[in-house]
Each structure stands twice: as structure tokens, then as C-alpha cells.
Amino acid sequence: MEHNIELITTIAAGFGLALIFGFIAEWLKTPALVGYLLAGIAIGPATPGFVADIGIASQLSEIGVMLLMFGVGLHFSLNDLLAVKRIALPGAIVQMAVATILGMALADSWGWSLGAGLVLGLSLSCASTVVLLKALESRGLLETMNGQIAVGWLIVEDLVTVLILVLLPSFATMLGGSNGTESATSSLWLTVGHTLLLVSAFIALMLVVGHRVLPWLLWQVARTGSRELFTLSVVAFAICIAYGAAALFNVSFALGAFFAGMVMRESEFSHRAAEESLPLRDAFAVLFLFLLACCLIPPF
């Protein structure tokens, strides 16, 4: 009987090569992060030989994003984010605007259309949350003031990106060169209002209901005395809430997982939750970085 082992093959290649290239990178006095990315390129379509399953790789990388952002949320409270809002909010918006304009100017010099230039500029304006957080964590800067500003900056970028991804289809006709009609303008405002309502509803639900329910549920699980059940509950909360945020509120997996961690921080078992989820979080974060390079580097 033949068995489909694409998932196992992808995970085995990911962890094995990431270990080898990461060790070599550390031996050469460079961050292990560089080794993980090079390992991903090694089994991507850009190089000959074995090529990982891109579909499976992208889903595994999403799990890494969820667990990493959940772990980051466990170290930050709402007060921490509000403390840096005067820097993170305008800074992220200005940075995204400048990067988008520069990207559009570059695309225009290549002869691209307005729509294509806008998509390129918006793509360049977004930073990789996972890559930046791993870099800050490896240098011990995540819980410093600069680290908190960086996290707040990234959260603003994620919120803006959610809005952009929802609005781009509404702009498709206008960006293609056709004149916008009154009905199109009306539909655009309805889309904006609907998106803002969903995002606001998710944030309110997490801060009002999740703030009370998640710590209580974690306490109930801790009362059983089962370490396996406690670890399972932490991982389940992170992934299920991230999935629910994306499926029900059109919020990114990363943002959903971050808010899940942030409200669970109010539990007296938050430090234990961080410790129990750390091995899985690190493993899948490495797998994300490895598969990021695998998926994004195109064949030559």
C-alpha cells in the first residue's frame, strides 16, 4: 500500500536542513536566522534536486506565525501597547505611505500600470512580523522599550494590511483605468465600514469577553494537574482563536493569535503557559523561516 508522506517529508527536510544550516551559521558567527533562510532556499524551486510541497509548507508556516505571535502576546499587555501608540501609530502609517509611494514610483519607471504599482508599493511597505520578532528575541530586545515600539508598530501594520486586503478588490475597476461610479463609491464605503466593524468587534470581544473567559478556562485546566492537558489547552487556545479571528472577523492569523496571548497574560498561569508553549513555538517559528525562503524564492 502506498502512503502519502509529503507532510512528513516536508517537516523532516525542514527541521533537518534548518538544524544543519543554522549550526553552520552560528559557527560562522552569524545569526542562525540566516541559516534557516538558506536552508529554505536549498529545497525551494530556485535550486535543483528535492523541492518541498509548497502548499503544505505554507500551512505549516502559518502555524509558526500563530504560535510565535501568541507567545509575544503573552509578554505584552494592552497598557504596553497604549504606552507606545504616539510613536507606533503615526510611525507605521507614515512608513507604509512612504514605502508605497516609492514602490509606485519604481513601478512607473518600469512602465507598470497604476494598479500594479500600487500592489508593489503596498507589498514593500509591510515588514515581516515573524522575522523581526525573532531578530529582537535573539538579541534580548523584545521586552525593552524599543522592542515594545516595534511590536506596536507591527500591530498597526497588521491592522492596516487587513483593511488594505479587503479594500483592494473594490479598487480593482478604478485601478484598471475605468472611472469610478457612484455605486462603486457607495460599495467602497460599505466595505470600509464592514471591515472596521468586524475588526472592532473582534478586538472588543477579546478585551471584554476573552479577558475574563480565557484566564478562567486556563485556571480550570490547571486544576486537573495534567501537564499534557495544560500544554494542549495553551496550543489549542492559540490556534483556535487565530483561526476563528480569520474565519469570522477577517483578521489575520497573526493578529488573532497575538490578542489571544495578550488576554491570557492576565492569568496567573501566563508564565507557565509561555514556558509550556516555548518548545513548539520555537520549532514552528524555525520552520516558518525555513519555509518562508522556500516559498518566496522563485525558480530561475
N, C-alpha and C positions, 0 to 999 in steps of 0.2 A: 504494500500500500504506500502510495506517495503522500508525503506530507508537505504542506506549505510552511516553510520555515523562514520566510522573508523577514518577519519581525525579529526572530531570534538572530538571524544573520546580521541584520542592521544593528541591533544592540551589541552583539559580540564584536563586530567590526568597530563600532563607535567607542565602546569602553576600552577595547584592546589598543587601538591606534592612538586614542587620546592619552592613555597611560604612557605609551612609548614616546610619543612626540612631546607630551608635557614634561616627562622626565628629562628628555634631551634639552628642552628649552630652559628648564631650571638649571641644568648642568652648565649651560652656556650663559648663565646669569641673566636670562631674560624671563619675563613673566610666563608662567605656564599657559596663560591665556593664548599666547602666540602659538604654542604647540598644539593646543586644541583646534585652533582655526586651520593650521597647516594640515593636521590630520584629516579634517573635514574635506579640504581641497583634494587630498590624496585619493579619496574614494568617491569623489564627485564626478560629474560628467566632463569636467575640464581635463581630466587625466586618464590615461589608458588603464585597462585592467578592470577590476571589480568596481561596479557602480552601485551605491546603496539605493534602495527603493525610496524615491523622493516623497511619495505620498505618506508612507509610514514615518519617514524621517521628520516631515513637517508636523505630524501629530505628536510625535514624541517630544519635539522641541516645544510645543505648546504646553505640555505637562511641566517641562522645565521652567517655563515662564511663570506658570501658576504657582508652583512651589517656591520659586525664588521670591516672587512678589509677595506671597503670603508671609514668608519669613521676614522680609523687610517690614511689612506692616506690623508684625509682632513687636518691632522695636520703635515704632512711631505712634504717637497719639495725635488726635485732632489738634490739640494745642501746639504740638510741634510744627504741624503744617501751617497753622494760622500765624505762628510766630515769624514765618519767612514769606508770608504772602505778598508783602510790599516789594520784595525783590523777585520772587519766583514768578508771580503773575505777569507783571509788565515785562520782565526779562524774557520769559518764554515766548510771549506774543511778539515782541519786537524781533527776537532771534528768528522765529519762524517766518515772519514777514520779510525780513532782510534776505534770508536764505531762499525764500520762494521767488523774490524779485530777481536775485542773482541767477537762479536756475532758469527763470523765464528769459532773461537777457542772453544767457548762454544758448538756450534752445533757439532763440530768434536768430542768433548769429549762424546757427546751423541750418536755418531755413525751415524750422519746425512750425507747426500751426500754434495758435494761441492755446488751444486745449491741451496739446501735447506738452507745451512749455510749462503750463500750469501744473500738470501732473508731475513733471520732472522736478519743478521747484518745490512742490509740496513734499515729494519723496525725500529731497535733500534736506528739508527743514526738520525732519524728525530724527531724533537721536535713538540709538538702540538702548532701551532701558536696561536690559539684562547685561549687556557688555559693560555699560558704565557702572552699574551697581556692583558687578563682580570686581571691576578695577578698584572701586572705592573700598570694597570689603577687604580685598587682598592687601591694601595699604593701611587698613585700620582707620579709615576716614569716614565710615558710614554714619557713625553717631556723633560726629563733630558738627559744628555749625555749618561749615561748608558742605558737609555731607547732607545735612537736612535741607539746605537750599537746593542742592542738586536733586534730591528726591522730590521736593515740592515742584521744582522746575519740570521734572519728568511727568509728574501727575498732571500738571497743566497741559503739557504737550499731549498726553494721552486723551484728555477730555476734548481738546481742540481737534485732535485727529478723528475721534469718534464723530464729531459734528461734521468734519470735512468729508469723511467717507460716506455719510448719509446724504450730504448735500450735492456731491459731485454728479450723481445721475440726474438731478434736477437742472443742473447747469449744462448738461450734455448738448442740448439743442442750441443754446446760445453760444457755447464754445465752438460749435461746429460751423458757425457763421450765420445762422438764421437769426432773425430778430425775435426777441422775446415778446410774447403776447401777454395780455392782461391775465388770462387764465393761467399761464405759466408762472407769472409773478405771484399770483394767489396761491398756486400749488407749492411754490417755493417757501412762502411764509408758513404755510400749513406744515410743511416738512420740518422747518426750523422749530416751530412750536412743539410739534410732536416729539422731536428728538430731545429738546430741552426738558420737556415734561417727563420723558422716560428716564433720562439721566438723573434729574432731580428726585424722581420717585425712588430710584434705586438708592441714591445717597441717603435720602430721608429714611428709607426702610432700614438700611444698615445702621444708621446712627441712632434711630429711635427704638426699633424692634430688635435688631441684631445686637445692639449694645447691651440689652438685657437677656436675650434668649441664648446667645452663643456661650457666654461665660457660665450661665446656669446649666446648659447641656454638658459642657466640659466638666463641670463640678460633679454632675450626676455620673458621668462615665468614670471619673477618677475615684468615686466612692466604691466602685466594684473591685478595685485593687488589681485589675488586669492591665499589665503594661501593654500587651498586644492590642487590647481594645482601645486603650488611650491613644496609642500611635495611630491606629486605624481611624479613630474619630477625628484626629487632627488633619490627617491627609484627606479624609472624606469631606470635612468642612471646607478645606481649601479648594478642592477640585469641584465639588458640587456647587458651591456658591459662585465660583468663577464661571462655570458652565451656565448656571441659572441667570447670571448677570448678562451673559452674551445672548442667551436664547430668549429671555423675556424682556430685557431692557436695552438691547443693542449696545451694551457696554463691553469693552474689550475684556478678554480673559484676564489680562494682567491687572487691569484696574479693579475688576471684581475680586480677584484674589487679594490684592493689597488692602481693600476695605475690610475683607473678611479677617485678615490678620490684625488690622488696626482695632477692630471692635473686640476681638478675642484678647487683645492686650490688657483689657480691663479685668480679665480673670486672674485669680490668684495663682493659677497654674500656667500662666503665659510663658514663664521661663522654662518650665518643664516641656511645654508644647514646642518651644523653639529648639530645645535640646533633642527631643524625640524625632522631630522632622528634619534635623540638620543633615543626617547621612543621605536621606532620599533627596533632599533639596540640593545638596552639593553634587550628587551623582547626576541628577537630571539637568542641573544647570550646566555641568560639563558637557553632557550630551547635547544640550541646546546649542552651545557654542560650536561644538564639533559639527552638528548638522546644519547650523546656520551657514557655515562656509560651504558645506556640501551642496546645499540647495541654491545658494545665491551666485556661485561662480559658474557662469555658463560655459558650454563646450567651445573650444577654439575653432 
